[in-house]
Amino acid sequence: MSDPPPPPQVSPDGKFYWDGERWVPMQGQSPPPSAAPLQAPQAAPRSRNVGCVTHTTCLTLVGIFAAVAVVLLIAGVCSSIASHH
């Protein structure tokens, strides 16, 4: 049993179809129901994984680590200043 022929290739604006040799104007404004316009496949959005942790989670953890480091640095400077007085 053979597969059915693919639907005709329709121009992105939906006004022409390819007959194998040339672009032919469509009858009316909308393409026939079996002739869907060809579109580039859309890639599904994916999160970037680093091991088992997503990229966003890594950035969040780095931000938290940086914030804690700044707080500890400020606390150390303040205690150093207080001990000299």
HTML snippet that shows the backbone in 3Dmol.js (N, CA, C, O; Angstrom):
<script src="https://3Dmol.org/build/3Dmol-min.js"></script>
<div id="view" style="width:600px;height:400px;position:relative"></div>
<script>
const pdb = `
ATOM      1  N   MET A   1       0.847  -1.177   0.000  1.00  0.00           N
ATOM      2  CA  MET A   1       0.000   0.000   0.000  1.00  0.00           C
ATOM      3  C   MET A   1       0.892   1.240   0.000  1.00  0.00           C
ATOM      4  O   MET A   1       1.827   1.307   0.798  1.00  0.00           O
ATOM      5  N   SER A   2       0.643   2.207  -0.851  1.00  0.00           N
ATOM      6  CA  SER A   2       1.489   3.400  -0.925  1.00  0.00           C
ATOM      7  C   SER A   2       0.919   4.516  -0.064  1.00  0.00           C
ATOM      8  O   SER A   2      -0.281   4.570   0.206  1.00  0.00           O
ATOM      9  N   ASP A   3       1.812   5.405   0.360  1.00  0.00           N
ATOM     10  CA  ASP A   3       1.389   6.543   1.167  1.00  0.00           C
ATOM     11  C   ASP A   3       0.665   7.552   0.292  1.00  0.00           C
ATOM     12  O   ASP A   3       0.956   7.653  -0.900  1.00  0.00           O
ATOM     13  N   PRO A   4      -0.290   8.314   0.872  1.00  0.00           N
ATOM     14  CA  PRO A   4      -0.958   9.352   0.081  1.00  0.00           C
ATOM     15  C   PRO A   4       0.046  10.444  -0.278  1.00  0.00           C
ATOM     16  O   PRO A   4       1.022  10.648   0.445  1.00  0.00           O
ATOM     17  N   PRO A   5      -0.182  11.146  -1.383  1.00  0.00           N
ATOM     18  CA  PRO A   5       0.758  12.209  -1.759  1.00  0.00           C
ATOM     19  C   PRO A   5       0.741  13.330  -0.736  1.00  0.00           C
ATOM     20  O   PRO A   5      -0.284  13.575  -0.100  1.00  0.00           O
ATOM     21  N   PRO A   6       1.880  14.021  -0.568  1.00  0.00           N
ATOM     22  CA  PRO A   6       1.913  15.116   0.398  1.00  0.00           C
ATOM     23  C   PRO A   6       1.044  16.276  -0.095  1.00  0.00           C
ATOM     24  O   PRO A   6       0.803  16.406  -1.295  1.00  0.00           O
ATOM     25  N   PRO A   7       0.574  17.117   0.831  1.00  0.00           N
ATOM     26  CA  PRO A   7      -0.220  18.269   0.405  1.00  0.00           C
ATOM     27  C   PRO A   7       0.639  19.214  -0.430  1.00  0.00           C
ATOM     28  O   PRO A   7       1.860  19.239  -0.274  1.00  0.00           O
ATOM     29  N   PRO A   8       0.011  19.993  -1.318  1.00  0.00           N
ATOM     30  CA  PRO A   8       0.811  20.901  -2.150  1.00  0.00           C
ATOM     31  C   PRO A   8       1.525  21.948  -1.308  1.00  0.00           C
ATOM     32  O   PRO A   8       1.052  22.343  -0.242  1.00  0.00           O
ATOM     33  N   GLN A   9       2.677  22.389  -1.812  1.00  0.00           N
ATOM     34  CA  GLN A   9       3.439  23.427  -1.119  1.00  0.00           C
ATOM     35  C   GLN A   9       2.791  24.769  -1.427  1.00  0.00           C
ATOM     36  O   GLN A   9       2.606  25.128  -2.590  1.00  0.00           O
ATOM     37  N   VAL A  10       2.446  25.507  -0.376  1.00  0.00           N
ATOM     38  CA  VAL A  10       1.787  26.807  -0.514  1.00  0.00           C
ATOM     39  C   VAL A  10       2.755  27.890  -0.077  1.00  0.00           C
ATOM     40  O   VAL A  10       3.508  27.710   0.880  1.00  0.00           O
ATOM     41  N   SER A  11       2.736  29.024  -0.783  1.00  0.00           N
ATOM     42  CA  SER A  11       3.618  30.139  -0.436  1.00  0.00           C
ATOM     43  C   SER A  11       3.263  30.665   0.944  1.00  0.00           C
ATOM     44  O   SER A  11       2.124  30.508   1.383  1.00  0.00           O
ATOM     45  N   PRO A  12       4.220  31.294   1.648  1.00  0.00           N
ATOM     46  CA  PRO A  12       3.954  31.799   3.002  1.00  0.00           C
ATOM     47  C   PRO A  12       2.762  32.766   3.060  1.00  0.00           C
ATOM     48  O   PRO A  12       2.072  32.829   4.077  1.00  0.00           O
ATOM     49  N   ASP A  13       2.517  33.514   1.983  1.00  0.00           N
ATOM     50  CA  ASP A  13       1.383  34.440   2.018  1.00  0.00           C
ATOM     51  C   ASP A  13       0.065  33.754   1.655  1.00  0.00           C
ATOM     52  O   ASP A  13      -0.991  34.382   1.724  1.00  0.00           O
ATOM     53  N   GLY A  14       0.112  32.472   1.269  1.00  0.00           N
ATOM     54  CA  GLY A  14      -1.094  31.717   0.970  1.00  0.00           C
ATOM     55  C   GLY A  14      -1.722  32.051  -0.372  1.00  0.00           C
ATOM     56  O   GLY A  14      -2.851  31.634  -0.635  1.00  0.00           O
ATOM     57  N   LYS A  15      -1.023  32.795  -1.235  1.00  0.00           N
ATOM     58  CA  LYS A  15      -1.615  33.226  -2.506  1.00  0.00           C
ATOM     59  C   LYS A  15      -1.202  32.358  -3.691  1.00  0.00           C
ATOM     60  O   LYS A  15      -1.794  32.474  -4.764  1.00  0.00           O
ATOM     61  N   PHE A  16      -0.190  31.480  -3.525  1.00  0.00           N
ATOM     62  CA  PHE A  16       0.301  30.661  -4.623  1.00  0.00           C
ATOM     63  C   PHE A  16       0.562  29.247  -4.123  1.00  0.00           C
ATOM     64  O   PHE A  16       0.787  29.040  -2.930  1.00  0.00           O
ATOM     65  N   TYR A  17       0.533  28.264  -5.039  1.00  0.00           N
ATOM     66  CA  TYR A  17       0.981  26.915  -4.719  1.00  0.00           C
ATOM     67  C   TYR A  17       1.956  26.463  -5.793  1.00  0.00           C
ATOM     68  O   TYR A  17       1.895  26.930  -6.930  1.00  0.00           O
ATOM     69  N   TRP A  18       2.863  25.547  -5.429  1.00  0.00           N
ATOM     70  CA  TRP A  18       3.890  25.057  -6.339  1.00  0.00           C
ATOM     71  C   TRP A  18       3.352  23.820  -7.041  1.00  0.00           C
ATOM     72  O   TRP A  18       2.983  22.845  -6.387  1.00  0.00           O
ATOM     73  N   ASP A  19       3.304  23.856  -8.387  1.00  0.00           N
ATOM     74  CA  ASP A  19       2.775  22.713  -9.142  1.00  0.00           C
ATOM     75  C   ASP A  19       3.870  21.746  -9.580  1.00  0.00           C
ATOM     76  O   ASP A  19       3.614  20.813 -10.341  1.00  0.00           O
ATOM     77  N   GLY A  20       5.084  21.971  -9.101  1.00  0.00           N
ATOM     78  CA  GLY A  20       6.216  21.131  -9.475  1.00  0.00           C
ATOM     79  C   GLY A  20       7.133  21.822 -10.466  1.00  0.00           C
ATOM     80  O   GLY A  20       8.292  21.439 -10.626  1.00  0.00           O
ATOM     81  N   GLU A  21       6.603  22.854 -11.139  1.00  0.00           N
ATOM     82  CA  GLU A  21       7.409  23.594 -12.107  1.00  0.00           C
ATOM     83  C   GLU A  21       7.353  25.099 -11.881  1.00  0.00           C
ATOM     84  O   GLU A  21       8.314  25.806 -12.181  1.00  0.00           O
ATOM     85  N   ARG A  22       6.248  25.587 -11.361  1.00  0.00           N
ATOM     86  CA  ARG A  22       6.100  27.036 -11.180  1.00  0.00           C
ATOM     87  C   ARG A  22       5.085  27.317 -10.076  1.00  0.00           C
ATOM     88  O   ARG A  22       4.322  26.438  -9.677  1.00  0.00           O
ATOM     89  N   TRP A  23       5.090  28.577  -9.584  1.00  0.00           N
ATOM     90  CA  TRP A  23       4.116  29.024  -8.579  1.00  0.00           C
ATOM     91  C   TRP A  23       2.831  29.415  -9.303  1.00  0.00           C
ATOM     92  O   TRP A  23       2.850  30.249 -10.208  1.00  0.00           O
ATOM     93  N   VAL A  24       1.729  28.817  -8.904  1.00  0.00           N
ATOM     94  CA  VAL A  24       0.428  29.051  -9.540  1.00  0.00           C
ATOM     95  C   VAL A  24      -0.452  29.824  -8.566  1.00  0.00           C
ATOM     96  O   VAL A  24      -0.523  29.471  -7.389  1.00  0.00           O
ATOM     97  N   PRO A  25      -1.139  30.896  -9.047  1.00  0.00           N
ATOM     98  CA  PRO A  25      -2.024  31.646  -8.145  1.00  0.00           C
ATOM     99  C   PRO A  25      -3.140  30.752  -7.610  1.00  0.00           C
ATOM    100  O   PRO A  25      -3.671  29.901  -8.323  1.00  0.00           O
ATOM    101  N   MET A  26      -3.480  30.962  -6.344  1.00  0.00           N
ATOM    102  CA  MET A  26      -4.569  30.210  -5.704  1.00  0.00           C
ATOM    103  C   MET A  26      -5.903  30.748  -6.203  1.00  0.00           C
ATOM    104  O   MET A  26      -6.014  31.928  -6.538  1.00  0.00           O
ATOM    105  N   GLN A  27      -6.896  29.903  -6.254  1.00  0.00           N
ATOM    106  CA  GLN A  27      -8.261  30.334  -6.583  1.00  0.00           C
ATOM    107  C   GLN A  27      -8.879  30.883  -5.301  1.00  0.00           C
ATOM    108  O   GLN A  27      -9.151  30.103  -4.388  1.00  0.00           O
ATOM    109  N   GLY A  28      -9.114  32.185  -5.193  1.00  0.00           N
ATOM    110  CA  GLY A  28      -9.623  32.789  -3.964  1.00  0.00           C
ATOM    111  C   GLY A  28      -8.478  33.153  -3.043  1.00  0.00           C
ATOM    112  O   GLY A  28      -7.312  32.983  -3.399  1.00  0.00           O
ATOM    113  N   GLN A  29      -8.799  33.650  -1.867  1.00  0.00           N
ATOM    114  CA  GLN A  29      -7.778  34.126  -0.931  1.00  0.00           C
ATOM    115  C   GLN A  29      -7.248  33.034  -0.014  1.00  0.00           C
ATOM    116  O   GLN A  29      -6.086  33.089   0.386  1.00  0.00           O
ATOM    117  N   SER A  30      -8.062  32.045   0.331  1.00  0.00           N
ATOM    118  CA  SER A  30      -7.580  31.045   1.284  1.00  0.00           C
ATOM    119  C   SER A  30      -7.185  29.766   0.558  1.00  0.00           C
ATOM    120  O   SER A  30      -7.836  29.387  -0.416  1.00  0.00           O
ATOM    121  N   PRO A  31      -6.125  29.090   1.016  1.00  0.00           N
ATOM    122  CA  PRO A  31      -5.697  27.854   0.380  1.00  0.00           C
ATOM    123  C   PRO A  31      -6.703  26.741   0.646  1.00  0.00           C
ATOM    124  O   PRO A  31      -7.472  26.820   1.604  1.00  0.00           O
ATOM    125  N   PRO A  32      -6.708  25.707  -0.189  1.00  0.00           N
ATOM    126  CA  PRO A  32      -7.602  24.568   0.075  1.00  0.00           C
ATOM    127  C   PRO A  32      -7.268  23.941   1.421  1.00  0.00           C
ATOM    128  O   PRO A  32      -6.134  24.050   1.886  1.00  0.00           O
ATOM    129  N   PRO A  33      -8.246  23.281   2.058  1.00  0.00           N
ATOM    130  CA  PRO A  33      -8.021  22.743   3.411  1.00  0.00           C
ATOM    131  C   PRO A  33      -6.841  21.794   3.499  1.00  0.00           C
ATOM    132  O   PRO A  33      -6.186  21.745   4.540  1.00  0.00           O
ATOM    133  N   SER A  34      -6.538  21.028   2.439  1.00  0.00           N
ATOM    134  CA  SER A  34      -5.434  20.069   2.520  1.00  0.00           C
ATOM    135  C   SER A  34      -4.088  20.717   2.247  1.00  0.00           C
ATOM    136  O   SER A  34      -3.057  20.057   2.374  1.00  0.00           O
ATOM    137  N   ALA A  35      -4.069  21.997   1.874  1.00  0.00           N
ATOM    138  CA  ALA A  35      -2.818  22.659   1.525  1.00  0.00           C
ATOM    139  C   ALA A  35      -2.448  23.691   2.573  1.00  0.00           C
ATOM    140  O   ALA A  35      -2.706  24.883   2.408  1.00  0.00           O
ATOM    141  N   ALA A  36      -1.847  23.226   3.640  1.00  0.00           N
ATOM    142  CA  ALA A  36      -1.418  24.140   4.705  1.00  0.00           C
ATOM    143  C   ALA A  36      -0.111  24.794   4.297  1.00  0.00           C
ATOM    144  O   ALA A  36       0.745  24.123   3.722  1.00  0.00           O
ATOM    145  N   PRO A  37       0.079  26.096   4.575  1.00  0.00           N
ATOM    146  CA  PRO A  37       1.344  26.749   4.232  1.00  0.00           C
ATOM    147  C   PRO A  37       2.510  26.098   4.958  1.00  0.00           C
ATOM    148  O   PRO A  37       2.389  25.692   6.114  1.00  0.00           O
ATOM    149  N   LEU A  38       3.641  26.004   4.266  1.00  0.00           N
ATOM    150  CA  LEU A  38       4.827  25.455   4.901  1.00  0.00           C
ATOM    151  C   LEU A  38       5.439  26.494   5.816  1.00  0.00           C
ATOM    152  O   LEU A  38       5.607  27.651   5.433  1.00  0.00           O
ATOM    153  N   GLN A  39       5.767  26.082   7.015  1.00  0.00           N
ATOM    154  CA  GLN A  39       6.386  26.979   7.983  1.00  0.00           C
ATOM    155  C   GLN A  39       7.592  26.278   8.572  1.00  0.00           C
ATOM    156  O   GLN A  39       7.653  25.051   8.640  1.00  0.00           O
ATOM    157  N   ALA A  40       8.540  27.081   8.993  1.00  0.00           N
ATOM    158  CA  ALA A  40       9.707  26.510   9.655  1.00  0.00           C
ATOM    159  C   ALA A  40       9.264  25.860  10.961  1.00  0.00           C
ATOM    160  O   ALA A  40       8.451  26.437  11.683  1.00  0.00           O
ATOM    161  N   PRO A  41       9.774  24.685  11.279  1.00  0.00           N
ATOM    162  CA  PRO A  41       9.391  24.041  12.535  1.00  0.00           C
ATOM    163  C   PRO A  41       9.799  24.897  13.723  1.00  0.00           C
ATOM    164  O   PRO A  41      10.882  25.482  13.736  1.00  0.00           O
ATOM    165  N   GLN A  42       8.941  24.965  14.703  1.00  0.00           N
ATOM    166  CA  GLN A  42       9.212  25.723  15.913  1.00  0.00           C
ATOM    167  C   GLN A  42       9.831  24.791  16.948  1.00  0.00           C
ATOM    168  O   GLN A  42       9.266  23.749  17.280  1.00  0.00           O
ATOM    169  N   ALA A  43      10.978  25.175  17.445  1.00  0.00           N
ATOM    170  CA  ALA A  43      11.628  24.382  18.487  1.00  0.00           C
ATOM    171  C   ALA A  43      10.938  24.652  19.818  1.00  0.00           C
ATOM    172  O   ALA A  43      10.630  25.795  20.155  1.00  0.00           O
ATOM    173  N   ALA A  44      10.704  23.597  20.553  1.00  0.00           N
ATOM    174  CA  ALA A  44      10.096  23.750  21.870  1.00  0.00           C
ATOM    175  C   ALA A  44      11.102  24.420  22.799  1.00  0.00           C
ATOM    176  O   ALA A  44      12.286  24.084  22.782  1.00  0.00           O
ATOM    177  N   PRO A  45      10.631  25.372  23.614  1.00  0.00           N
ATOM    178  CA  PRO A  45      11.573  26.001  24.544  1.00  0.00           C
ATOM    179  C   PRO A  45      12.110  24.966  25.527  1.00  0.00           C
ATOM    180  O   PRO A  45      11.361  24.167  26.090  1.00  0.00           O
ATOM    181  N   ARG A  46      13.407  25.001  25.714  1.00  0.00           N
ATOM    182  CA  ARG A  46      14.031  24.059  26.633  1.00  0.00           C
ATOM    183  C   ARG A  46      14.874  24.824  27.627  1.00  0.00           C
ATOM    184  O   ARG A  46      15.487  25.838  27.293  1.00  0.00           O
ATOM    185  N   SER A  47      14.900  24.332  28.845  1.00  0.00           N
ATOM    186  CA  SER A  47      15.809  24.939  29.812  1.00  0.00           C
ATOM    187  C   SER A  47      17.163  24.271  29.650  1.00  0.00           C
ATOM    188  O   SER A  47      17.256  23.077  29.364  1.00  0.00           O
ATOM    189  N   ARG A  48      18.205  25.057  29.836  1.00  0.00           N
ATOM    190  CA  ARG A  48      19.543  24.501  29.728  1.00  0.00           C
ATOM    191  C   ARG A  48      19.863  23.781  31.024  1.00  0.00           C
ATOM    192  O   ARG A  48      19.691  24.339  32.108  1.00  0.00           O
ATOM    193  N   ASN A  49      20.322  22.556  30.920  1.00  0.00           N
ATOM    194  CA  ASN A  49      20.641  21.774  32.102  1.00  0.00           C
ATOM    195  C   ASN A  49      22.141  21.701  32.309  1.00  0.00           C
ATOM    196  O   ASN A  49      22.909  21.522  31.364  1.00  0.00           O
ATOM    197  N   VAL A  50      22.538  21.840  33.546  1.00  0.00           N
ATOM    198  CA  VAL A  50      23.926  21.644  33.943  1.00  0.00           C
ATOM    199  C   VAL A  50      23.871  20.495  34.932  1.00  0.00           C
ATOM    200  O   VAL A  50      23.569  20.693  36.109  1.00  0.00           O
ATOM    201  N   GLY A  51      24.162  19.303  34.456  1.00  0.00           N
ATOM    202  CA  GLY A  51      23.962  18.126  35.294  1.00  0.00           C
ATOM    203  C   GLY A  51      22.463  17.940  35.485  1.00  0.00           C
ATOM    204  O   GLY A  51      21.722  17.792  34.513  1.00  0.00           O
ATOM    205  N   CYS A  52      22.024  17.948  36.722  1.00  0.00           N
ATOM    206  CA  CYS A  52      20.592  17.799  36.984  1.00  0.00           C
ATOM    207  C   CYS A  52      19.975  19.119  37.441  1.00  0.00           C
ATOM    208  O   CYS A  52      18.836  19.135  37.908  1.00  0.00           O
ATOM    209  N   VAL A  53      20.710  20.228  37.313  1.00  0.00           N
ATOM    210  CA  VAL A  53      20.239  21.535  37.759  1.00  0.00           C
ATOM    211  C   VAL A  53      20.077  22.434  36.539  1.00  0.00           C
ATOM    212  O   VAL A  53      20.955  22.470  35.677  1.00  0.00           O
ATOM    213  N   THR A  54      18.970  23.157  36.458  1.00  0.00           N
ATOM    214  CA  THR A  54      18.761  24.032  35.311  1.00  0.00           C
ATOM    215  C   THR A  54      19.651  25.261  35.385  1.00  0.00           C
ATOM    216  O   THR A  54      20.166  25.600  36.450  1.00  0.00           O
ATOM    217  N   HIS A  55      19.826  25.915  34.267  1.00  0.00           N
ATOM    218  CA  HIS A  55      20.650  27.119  34.173  1.00  0.00           C
ATOM    219  C   HIS A  55      20.126  28.202  35.115  1.00  0.00           C
ATOM    220  O   HIS A  55      20.909  28.882  35.778  1.00  0.00           O
ATOM    221  N   THR A  56      18.804  28.362  35.173  1.00  0.00           N
ATOM    222  CA  THR A  56      18.198  29.380  36.035  1.00  0.00           C
ATOM    223  C   THR A  56      18.505  29.098  37.503  1.00  0.00           C
ATOM    224  O   THR A  56      18.792  30.018  38.268  1.00  0.00           O
ATOM    225  N   THR A  57      18.445  27.831  37.893  1.00  0.00           N
ATOM    226  CA  THR A  57      18.744  27.470  39.280  1.00  0.00           C
ATOM    227  C   THR A  57      20.200  27.784  39.609  1.00  0.00           C
ATOM    228  O   THR A  57      20.505  28.256  40.705  1.00  0.00           O
ATOM    229  N   CYS A  58      21.095  27.523  38.665  1.00  0.00           N
ATOM    230  CA  CYS A  58      22.513  27.845  38.893  1.00  0.00           C
ATOM    231  C   CYS A  58      22.695  29.348  39.097  1.00  0.00           C
ATOM    232  O   CYS A  58      23.407  29.771  40.008  1.00  0.00           O
ATOM    233  N   LEU A  59      22.054  30.152  38.253  1.00  0.00           N
ATOM    234  CA  LEU A  59      22.171  31.607  38.402  1.00  0.00           C
ATOM    235  C   LEU A  59      21.608  32.073  39.740  1.00  0.00           C
ATOM    236  O   LEU A  59      22.172  32.964  40.374  1.00  0.00           O
ATOM    237  N   THR A  60      20.508  31.481  40.167  1.00  0.00           N
ATOM    238  CA  THR A  60      19.922  31.840  41.459  1.00  0.00           C
ATOM    239  C   THR A  60      20.876  31.500  42.591  1.00  0.00           C
ATOM    240  O   THR A  60      21.069  32.303  43.504  1.00  0.00           O
ATOM    241  N   LEU A  61      21.468  30.327  42.539  1.00  0.00           N
ATOM    242  CA  LEU A  61      22.397  29.922  43.594  1.00  0.00           C
ATOM    243  C   LEU A  61      23.639  30.813  43.621  1.00  0.00           C
ATOM    244  O   LEU A  61      24.136  31.151  44.695  1.00  0.00           O
ATOM    245  N   VAL A  62      24.138  31.192  42.453  1.00  0.00           N
ATOM    246  CA  VAL A  62      25.297  32.094  42.393  1.00  0.00           C
ATOM    247  C   VAL A  62      24.930  33.447  42.993  1.00  0.00           C
ATOM    248  O   VAL A  62      25.725  34.038  43.724  1.00  0.00           O
ATOM    249  N   GLY A  63      23.727  33.942  42.688  1.00  0.00           N
ATOM    250  CA  GLY A  63      23.274  35.218  43.253  1.00  0.00           C
ATOM    251  C   GLY A  63      23.172  35.171  44.766  1.00  0.00           C
ATOM    252  O   GLY A  63      23.591  36.105  45.449  1.00  0.00           O
ATOM    253  N   ILE A  64      22.619  34.091  45.292  1.00  0.00           N
ATOM    254  CA  ILE A  64      22.502  33.943  46.749  1.00  0.00           C
ATOM    255  C   ILE A  64      23.894  33.878  47.381  1.00  0.00           C
ATOM    256  O   ILE A  64      24.144  34.507  48.409  1.00  0.00           O
ATOM    257  N   PHE A  65      24.791  33.118  46.765  1.00  0.00           N
ATOM    258  CA  PHE A  65      26.156  33.004  47.286  1.00  0.00           C
ATOM    259  C   PHE A  65      26.838  34.369  47.303  1.00  0.00           C
ATOM    260  O   PHE A  65      27.513  34.715  48.273  1.00  0.00           O
ATOM    261  N   ALA A  66      26.665  35.147  46.228  1.00  0.00           N
ATOM    262  CA  ALA A  66      27.276  36.473  46.159  1.00  0.00           C
ATOM    263  C   ALA A  66      26.696  37.390  47.232  1.00  0.00           C
ATOM    264  O   ALA A  66      27.433  38.153  47.857  1.00  0.00           O
ATOM    265  N   ALA A  67      25.383  37.324  47.450  1.00  0.00           N
ATOM    266  CA  ALA A  67      24.758  38.171  48.469  1.00  0.00           C
ATOM    267  C   ALA A  67      25.276  37.820  49.860  1.00  0.00           C
ATOM    268  O   ALA A  67      25.567  38.713  50.656  1.00  0.00           O
ATOM    269  N   VAL A  68      25.392  36.538  50.155  1.00  0.00           N
ATOM    270  CA  VAL A  68      25.908  36.111  51.454  1.00  0.00           C
ATOM    271  C   VAL A  68      27.359  36.558  51.618  1.00  0.00           C
ATOM    272  O   VAL A  68      27.749  36.999  52.699  1.00  0.00           O
ATOM    273  N   ALA A  69      28.160  36.449  50.560  1.00  0.00           N
ATOM    274  CA  ALA A  69      29.556  36.871  50.635  1.00  0.00           C
ATOM    275  C   ALA A  69      29.654  38.366  50.917  1.00  0.00           C
ATOM    276  O   ALA A  69      30.500  38.789  51.706  1.00  0.00           O
ATOM    277  N   VAL A  70      28.803  39.171  50.286  1.00  0.00           N
ATOM    278  CA  VAL A  70      28.822  40.624  50.528  1.00  0.00           C
ATOM    279  C   VAL A  70      28.440  40.932  51.960  1.00  0.00           C
ATOM    280  O   VAL A  70      29.068  41.778  52.596  1.00  0.00           O
ATOM    281  N   VAL A  71      27.415  40.258  52.484  1.00  0.00           N
ATOM    282  CA  VAL A  71      26.989  40.489  53.873  1.00  0.00           C
ATOM    283  C   VAL A  71      28.117  40.114  54.835  1.00  0.00           C
ATOM    284  O   VAL A  71      28.396  40.849  55.782  1.00  0.00           O
ATOM    285  N   LEU A  72      28.761  38.980  54.597  1.00  0.00           N
ATOM    286  CA  LEU A  72      29.861  38.576  55.478  1.00  0.00           C
ATOM    287  C   LEU A  72      31.041  39.543  55.381  1.00  0.00           C
ATOM    288  O   LEU A  72      31.695  39.814  56.388  1.00  0.00           O
ATOM    289  N   LEU A  73      31.321  40.063  54.194  1.00  0.00           N
ATOM    290  CA  LEU A  73      32.391  41.032  54.018  1.00  0.00           C
ATOM    291  C   LEU A  73      32.087  42.314  54.781  1.00  0.00           C
ATOM    292  O   LEU A  73      32.953  42.854  55.469  1.00  0.00           O
ATOM    293  N   ILE A  74      30.850  42.802  54.657  1.00  0.00           N
ATOM    294  CA  ILE A  74      30.457  44.019  55.380  1.00  0.00           C
ATOM    295  C   ILE A  74      30.525  43.795  56.882  1.00  0.00           C
ATOM    296  O   ILE A  74      30.986  44.668  57.617  1.00  0.00           O
ATOM    297  N   ALA A  75      30.069  42.632  57.348  1.00  0.00           N
ATOM    298  CA  ALA A  75      30.112  42.325  58.786  1.00  0.00           C
ATOM    299  C   ALA A  75      31.571  42.282  59.270  1.00  0.00           C
ATOM    300  O   ALA A  75      31.879  42.776  60.354  1.00  0.00           O
ATOM    301  N   GLY A  76      32.457  41.697  58.471  1.00  0.00           N
ATOM    302  CA  GLY A  76      33.868  41.635  58.852  1.00  0.00           C
ATOM    303  C   GLY A  76      34.491  43.006  58.899  1.00  0.00           C
ATOM    304  O   GLY A  76      35.259  43.287  59.820  1.00  0.00           O
ATOM    305  N   VAL A  77      34.197  43.879  57.947  1.00  0.00           N
ATOM    306  CA  VAL A  77      34.738  45.233  57.949  1.00  0.00           C
ATOM    307  C   VAL A  77      34.212  45.992  59.154  1.00  0.00           C
ATOM    308  O   VAL A  77      34.974  46.688  59.825  1.00  0.00           O
ATOM    309  N   CYS A  78      32.934  45.872  59.439  1.00  0.00           N
ATOM    310  CA  CYS A  78      32.343  46.586  60.580  1.00  0.00           C
ATOM    311  C   CYS A  78      32.945  46.115  61.905  1.00  0.00           C
ATOM    312  O   CYS A  78      33.218  46.926  62.790  1.00  0.00           O
ATOM    313  N   SER A  79      33.148  44.811  62.037  1.00  0.00           N
ATOM    314  CA  SER A  79      33.734  44.329  63.297  1.00  0.00           C
ATOM    315  C   SER A  79      35.197  44.734  63.411  1.00  0.00           C
ATOM    316  O   SER A  79      35.685  44.975  64.515  1.00  0.00           O
ATOM    317  N   SER A  80      35.889  44.811  62.312  1.00  0.00           N
ATOM    318  CA  SER A  80      37.275  45.265  62.329  1.00  0.00           C
ATOM    319  C   SER A  80      37.358  46.728  62.728  1.00  0.00           C
ATOM    320  O   SER A  80      38.234  47.109  63.505  1.00  0.00           O
ATOM    321  N   ILE A  81      36.463  47.550  62.210  1.00  0.00           N
ATOM    322  CA  ILE A  81      36.435  48.968  62.575  1.00  0.00           C
ATOM    323  C   ILE A  81      36.071  49.131  64.041  1.00  0.00           C
ATOM    324  O   ILE A  81      36.654  49.957  64.743  1.00  0.00           O
ATOM    325  N   ALA A  82      35.093  48.331  64.512  1.00  0.00           N
ATOM    326  CA  ALA A  82      34.673  48.436  65.903  1.00  0.00           C
ATOM    327  C   ALA A  82      35.783  47.998  66.853  1.00  0.00           C
ATOM    328  O   ALA A  82      35.897  48.562  67.941  1.00  0.00           O
ATOM    329  N   SER A  83      36.596  47.028  66.491  1.00  0.00           N
ATOM    330  CA  SER A  83      37.645  46.550  67.394  1.00  0.00           C
ATOM    331  C   SER A  83      38.810  47.519  67.493  1.00  0.00           C
ATOM    332  O   SER A  83      39.580  47.448  68.451  1.00  0.00           O
ATOM    333  N   HIS A  84      38.964  48.425  66.531  1.00  0.00           N
ATOM    334  CA  HIS A  84      40.023  49.432  66.589  1.00  0.00           C
ATOM    335  C   HIS A  84      39.645  50.653  67.386  1.00  0.00           C
ATOM    336  O   HIS A  84      40.501  51.495  67.657  1.00  0.00           O
ATOM    337  N   HIS A  85      38.401  50.778  67.767  1.00  0.00           N
ATOM    338  CA  HIS A  85      37.977  51.953  68.557  1.00  0.00           C
ATOM    339  C   HIS A  85      37.949  51.656  70.014  1.00  0.00           C
ATOM    340  O   HIS A  85      37.617  52.529  70.815  1.00  0.00           O
TER     341      HIS A  85
END
`;
const viewer = $3Dmol.createViewer("view");
viewer.addModel(pdb, "pdb");
viewer.setStyle({}, {cartoon: {color: "spectrum"}});
viewer.zoomTo();
viewer.render();
</script>
